Amino acid sequence: MRILIIEDDREAAAYLAKGLKEVGHLADLAQDGETGLEMALDGTYDVLIVDRMLPQRDGLSVIETLRRKNDQTPVLILSALGQVDDRVKGLKAGGDDYLPKPYAFTELLARVEALGRRPKAGGDVATTYKVGDLVLDRLSHTCRRGDKEITLQPREFRLLEYLMQHAGQVVTRTMLLENVWEYHFDPQTNVIDVHVSRLRGKIDKDFERPLLHTIRGAGYSIRDMAD
C-alpha cells in the first residue's frame, strides 16, 4: 500500500516510515498540516496516518477538510491525547481509527492494513471496467477486447481487475503483491513478471495497440495511449 504519514516529530515519523517500508509498504512524509492536506488531496494514497497536533493546520482540521471534499481515504489518527472524549472527537471529525501514543508498531501495522482492506467508500462498486476496447465484467466474470472473448485464469482475472481499477496509474510490485497475491512481503520470485507476461499475451497479442505497459523501475500501467 501507499501510505502518507502526517507527523511533525521527525524522529517518530522516520521510525514509522522505516517500519512500514521494511514490510513492503510505500511511505511518504509530511511534517505539517498544510503540506499533508495538499499531499493527501492528490488522491494516490491507500491510508493516511495523521497526528492530531500539527503545525499550520491540526490533524482534525486536515481530516475534516478531506471529508468535505468527499475524499474518503481511510485515516488512522495517532495522538498523545488518548482519553475517551479525545477518541470520540477524532472519529467524529472523520477518522476511521484512533491509536493513542505511545503505541506498539505491530498494532499500528495491523490497524493500517485492516483499513487498507476496506472497500472504497463514496459510491457503488463498479461492476464493469473499460480501457480502450478492453472490457472486464466482474459479475459475469468475463473479459472481452473488441469482438474477441478472452479466457482468463482466476489469478489473471484478479490481476487485470486490479490494474483496470487503477487505469492510467502506475501500479507497483508491492501493490500487486498485497492486493492480488495478499503477500505482505516480497517472496523474491518472478511470480508477478510471469503473470503479467501471460496476461499481456492474452489482452495485447494480435491487437494493433498495446494496453498493458511496463514502467521501468516503477511497475505497470494499463492505459490506452490513444486517449
N, C-alpha and C positions, 0 to 999 in steps of 0.2 A: 504494500500500500504506500501511497504518498501522503505524508503527514506534515502538517505545519505546526510548529511549536511557537507559541507567542508567550515569551517569558523574558523578563528583564534581568534576571540573575544569570549572568554569563556562564558561571561555573555550573549551575544547576542545569541550564539549557544544554550546554555542551555534553554533560554527563548523560542526559536523557537522549539526545540525538545519537550519541555514540552507541548507547544500548540498543536503540531502535535499528540502527544501521547494522549492528552485529547480528541481528536476527533476520536481516534481509529486507527491511523497510527502507524507504527513502524519507529523509527528514530535512526540512528547511526550517530556518530560524528567523524570527522577528523579535526585536527587543523593545518595542513599544507598541502601544495600541493602534496608532495611526498606520504604521507600516504593516502591522499584522492584518488590519482590516483590508488594506489595499491588496495585500497578497492573497488573502482568503477570497476576496471577490473575483479573483482570477478564475476560480471555479475548477482548478485542477487537483484539488486535494480530496482524499477519501475521508480523512478525520482531522479535526483541529484539536490541539491541546492548548488550552487558554488559561493563563494565570489571571486571577482576579485583579490584583493590584499592579497596574502597569502605568508607566509614564505616558503623557499626552492624551491617552484615552483608556479608561479602565476596562477590564475584561468583560464585565457585564454589558457595558455600552457597545463593545465590539459585537457581542453576540446578538443583542437587541437590534443593532443596525443590520446585521446579516439577515435576521429573520424578517425584518421589514422589507428587505429587498428580495424576499422569497428564496433566499439561499438556505437550503435545508441540510447542508453538510453536517454530519454528526459532530458534536462538541463534547469533549471531556474537560471539565473545569478542574484546575488544580488551585488549591488555596490553603494558606495557613489559617484561614477563617473556616473552622470546621464545626461550628455549632449547628444545631438543627435549623434555626432561623436562617443562618447563612446558606445552608444547603438548599433550603426551600426557595430562597431568593434567587439563587443561581439557576435552579431548574425552571422557575417561573420566567426568568429572563430568556429562556430558550435553550439552556444547556440540556444535554441528553444524559449526562452522568456527572458525578461530582466526587472528587477524591481529595480528602484533606491531606495537607503536608504535616509531618513527613510521611512518605509513602514507601511501600516496597515496590521495586521495579517490576517484579513478576506479576503483582496485582495490577499495576498500571498497564502492562503489556496485555494481560488478559482482557481488561476492560476496553482498551483501544481496539483489539482485534474483534471483540464482540460487537463494538459499534461499527466496525468496517464490514461486518457480515450482514448488517441490517439492510433490508430492501430500501432503495432510494425513495425518499418521500417526495411529495409535490405533484402527484397526479397518478393516473393509471399506468401500470407497467405495459410497455409496448409489447405487442404480440407479433409484430412483423417488422423486420429491419430491411432497409433497402440502400444499397450503394451502387450507383450506376444502374446497370441492368441485372444486378445480383440481388435476389430476394430470398430472405430466410424467414420461414414461418414457424414460430415457436409452438403454436397449438397443434398444427398438423405434423410438425417435426419434419418439414420438407425444405429443400433448397433448390433454387432454380436460377439459372443465368440465361437470360433471353428465353429461347424456346427449349433449352436443354435442361432436363432434370438431373440434379447432381446427387449421388448417393454418398452420404457421409457416415462414418462410424461415430459412435456416441462421443468419443473424446474430440474428434474432428468437429462435430457439430457444436460442442461446448466452446471449443477454441474459436470457431468462426463467429459464434454468437457473441462472445466477449469482445472480439475485435470489432464487430459491427456495432456493438453498444458504444464503442469509443471511436467510431468512424472519424477519420480526419485527425485523430490524435496519435501521438507516439505511445505505444504500449510496450513497457519494459519487460524483460525476462522475469523480474521479481513479481510484477503484476500478474503475469501469466502463471507462474509457479503457485502463487497464493490463491488465485481466483479460478483457475482451470484445473490445476492438479492438487490444490489445497495443501501445498507444502509451505512451511514457514521457515525453510532453509533451502539452500541451493544444493541439490544432490550431486552436483558436478558431473552431470551426464549430458548427453546431447539430445535428451528426450524432446525438448522444445523444437530444436532445429529439425529433427526428423518429422515431427508432426506438421510443422509449418511447411516443410518441403512437400509433404504428401497433400496437404490442403491446397497449396499453390498449384500443384499438378492437376487438381480437380477443378478449381474455380477459374484458373487463368489459362490452362492449356487449350489450344485451339481457338482462343479468342484474341482479337487484334490488340486489345488494350488491357494490360495487366492492372489488377486492383490491389493485390497484396504486395506491399513494398517493404524491403529491409532497410532500416535506417541505421547506417553503420555506426557502431559504438553506442547505440541507444536502444534499439528494439525493432518493433514492427509497426506498420500502419496500414490500414485498409482505407483506400480513398480512390475516387475516380478523378484522375488528373485532368479530365476534360471539363470538370465542373468549374 
